[in-house]
Amino acid sequence: MSSEIARREFFPLAMAGVVSAGAAAAQDHPDNPKVVREPPRDTSVVHECDLCVIGGSCTGVFAAVAAARLGAKVAIVELNGFFGGVATASLVNIWHSLWDLRRENKIVGGLTEEVIDRLRRVDAVTERFRPAPGKGSNHFELNTEVLKFELDHLVVEADIRPFLHTMFVCPVVEDGRMTAAIIEDKSGRRAIRARQFVDATGDADVIARMGLDVYKRQDLQPPTYTCILRDMDKIARENPGFNINRVIFDAQYEQAIREGHSWTASVPGAQGHLMLAGARVFGVDCSDADQLTQASLEGRRKVASICELLREHFLGGKGVPLAWLPAKIGVRETRHAHCLHTLTAEELLTGHRFEDAIGNGTYPIDVHRADRAGITWGHLPEDVPFYQIPFSSLVPRAAKNVLVAGRNIDADEGAFGAVRVMVNCNQMGQAAGVAAWLALDSNVPVDSLDVKKLRATLRDQGALIV
Ligand SMILES: Cc1cc2nc3c(=O)[nH]c(=O)nc-3n(C[C@H](O)[C@H](O)[C@H](O)COP(=O)(O)OP(=O)(O)OC[C@H]3O[C@@H](n4cnc5c(N)ncnc54)[C@H](O)[C@@H]3O)c2cc1C
């Protein structure tokens, strides 16, 4: 069927006000013609549990698994048809070091290490060392397609109820407590009742829709449209000195994307393939639906241009240098929850030790410019081998039974530039899951948790709590 015919068939139905079976007709708003008034409706409860995690990246899955392993009945809601968030949907496949910068002590363990071990068993991870390897690796390159399998296994093994292809649309809030998550999926609109919630949407969708305090920086770090290129070994062999990170910005090629910053990673098990994170889209807010759509189109246009450049100038005008596109543009930053503590760059760079520390990291401050090429870096001084992430930066102000984890953490621009990487988000996820369980177990609001018990329980789960 041509798209013209499809359009002609679709529009008369829509304009005639045809609604799907079971739906009630909306009405025009009496005062505002730009607004449609939806009728009130009853929504059936599909599931009841102790903890409902919204967002199924590694952060969200780790929160769910941590709580389930303590005995909680857990559900997880994920928009995609698979878990993993930016790692799987946007093909971002580097996890940073588990060791401190001196490579004397391991500082990250828990579910992050467990997943790396699982991937290692099936040859789906490559450990990279600095030129003079010490005890700890510099970073890990993952096959994130295999990561999808492992995250499925973790969820199924822990008997967590998964809701894939499911969008969280709004919270039900009673006396300041969230009591249910309203979801939309193929079956329609449904509700999940829970006693605790973790917002691992990256965009603080839950916190924002609860009406709790959120903020967005003026200069949001830009999203990047990644891709996996093939035949890169052949191109490098046949073109001595070839450097993909230079070529794609080189103005001598008309298809060059000119401005940006790029980096690559190998893909374990896929010989000659390279993950390229190069097509930045500037000045967009990906928590705005229309801007997200435009950013996706623009990011894909840039990747298409890179592929055309490679085909024309390095493959003799033959073949397709593209192996995979991501399911989604990679979003670095949108909303943050205002929490009990705003983590600062100064705290990171001075190695401040927190009594409620739930995670440790070494990744430097790395702030991508919002409007053009360029990155602001900030490195830990020699006497600071790692920094810490406090639990209080995951506890939204005025929240009773909701926590955040992942890139929606409360952090200033510099601190966020560092803690946003996955080994850090993973630790936040595991901590949020344990904290949600403890809040239930001790029947206290999330801001009154016994942090000593939180840290001890995390330690029991293999997390490295220093
Ligand atoms: C291009 C790029 C390169 C990067 N490079 C690296 C790197 O090399 N190493 C590194 O460690 N980090 C890197 N990062 C940063 C890191 O990947 C992210 O900060 C991190 O993955 C964020 O994790 P998250 O769980 O907070 O959010 P996300 O990974 O964005 O996960 C949020 C999840 O929630 C789901 N979701 C959102 N809204 C809803 C909703 N309403 N209903 C249901 N589900 C919902 C999403 O589908 C998604 O699965 C990079 C990021 C980008 C964009």
The ligand as a MOL file (V3000), in Angstrom:
LIG
                    3D

  0  0  0     0  0            999 V3000
M  V30 BEGIN CTAB
M  V30 COUNTS 53 58 0 0 0
M  V30 BEGIN ATOM
M  V30 1 C 26.3700 9.3340 23.4200 0
M  V30 2 C 26.6460 9.0180 24.8460 0
M  V30 3 C 27.8680 8.4960 25.1990 0
M  V30 4 C 28.1120 8.1350 26.5050 0
M  V30 5 N 29.2860 7.5300 26.8110 0
M  V30 6 C 29.3990 6.8760 27.9710 0
M  V30 7 C 30.4540 5.9570 28.2060 0
M  V30 8 O 31.3280 5.7720 27.3820 0
M  V30 9 N 30.4680 5.2780 29.3790 0
M  V30 10 C 29.5260 5.4830 30.3390 0
M  V30 11 O 29.5620 4.8110 31.3590 0
M  V30 12 N 28.5450 6.3730 30.1640 0
M  V30 13 C 28.4340 7.0480 28.9940 0
M  V30 14 N 27.3930 7.8950 28.7760 0
M  V30 15 C 26.4840 8.2240 29.8860 0
M  V30 16 C 25.5780 7.0940 30.2930 0
M  V30 17 O 25.3550 6.2190 29.2190 0
M  V30 18 C 24.2320 7.5930 30.8200 0
M  V30 19 O 24.3860 8.7230 31.6380 0
M  V30 20 C 23.5680 6.5040 31.6390 0
M  V30 21 O 23.4310 5.3450 30.8570 0
M  V30 22 C 22.2460 6.9920 32.1230 0
M  V30 23 O 21.5730 5.9220 32.7130 0
M  V30 24 P 20.1150 6.1080 33.2730 0
M  V30 25 O 19.7060 4.7850 33.7520 0
M  V30 26 O 20.0350 7.2390 34.2150 0
M  V30 27 O 19.2450 6.5800 32.0240 0
M  V30 28 P 18.9000 5.8340 30.6740 0
M  V30 29 O 19.9790 4.9260 30.2540 0
M  V30 30 O 18.4690 6.9190 29.7610 0
M  V30 31 O 17.6750 4.9040 31.0460 0
M  V30 32 C 16.3870 5.3650 31.2880 0
M  V30 33 C 15.4400 4.2300 30.9460 0
M  V30 34 O 14.1210 4.6000 31.3180 0
M  V30 35 C 13.2210 4.3430 30.2510 0
M  V30 36 N 12.1600 5.3380 30.3470 0
M  V30 37 C 12.2810 6.6850 30.2760 0
M  V30 38 N 11.0990 7.2710 30.4330 0
M  V30 39 C 10.2010 6.2770 30.6100 0
M  V30 40 C 8.7960 6.2580 30.8250 0
M  V30 41 N 8.0850 7.3890 30.9060 0
M  V30 42 N 8.1910 5.0570 30.9550 0
M  V30 43 C 8.9050 3.8960 30.8880 0
M  V30 44 N 10.2380 3.8600 30.6970 0
M  V30 45 C 10.8680 5.0430 30.5600 0
M  V30 46 C 14.0690 4.5090 29.0060 0
M  V30 47 O 13.5070 3.8100 27.9180 0
M  V30 48 C 15.4000 3.9390 29.4510 0
M  V30 49 O 15.5130 2.5640 29.2530 0
M  V30 50 C 27.1230 8.3320 27.4880 0
M  V30 51 C 25.8900 8.8690 27.1540 0
M  V30 52 C 25.6440 9.2040 25.8430 0
M  V30 53 C 24.2890 9.7310 25.4910 0
M  V30 END ATOM
M  V30 BEGIN BOND
M  V30 1 1 1 2
M  V30 2 1 2 3
M  V30 3 2 2 52
M  V30 4 2 3 4
M  V30 5 1 4 5
M  V30 6 1 4 50
M  V30 7 2 5 6
M  V30 8 1 6 7
M  V30 9 1 6 13
M  V30 10 2 7 8
M  V30 11 1 7 9
M  V30 12 1 9 10
M  V30 13 2 10 11
M  V30 14 1 10 12
M  V30 15 2 12 13
M  V30 16 1 13 14
M  V30 17 1 14 15
M  V30 18 1 14 50
M  V30 19 1 15 16
M  V30 20 1 16 17
M  V30 21 1 16 18
M  V30 22 1 18 19
M  V30 23 1 18 20
M  V30 24 1 20 21
M  V30 25 1 20 22
M  V30 26 1 22 23
M  V30 27 1 23 24
M  V30 28 2 24 25
M  V30 29 1 24 26
M  V30 30 1 24 27
M  V30 31 1 27 28
M  V30 32 2 28 29
M  V30 33 1 28 30
M  V30 34 1 28 31
M  V30 35 1 31 32
M  V30 36 1 32 33
M  V30 37 1 33 34
M  V30 38 1 33 48
M  V30 39 1 34 35
M  V30 40 1 35 36
M  V30 41 1 35 46
M  V30 42 1 36 37
M  V30 43 1 36 45
M  V30 44 2 37 38
M  V30 45 1 38 39
M  V30 46 1 39 40
M  V30 47 2 39 45
M  V30 48 1 40 41
M  V30 49 2 40 42
M  V30 50 1 42 43
M  V30 51 2 43 44
M  V30 52 1 44 45
M  V30 53 1 46 47
M  V30 54 1 46 48
M  V30 55 1 48 49
M  V30 56 2 50 51
M  V30 57 1 51 52
M  V30 58 1 52 53
M  V30 END BOND
M  V30 END CTAB
M  END
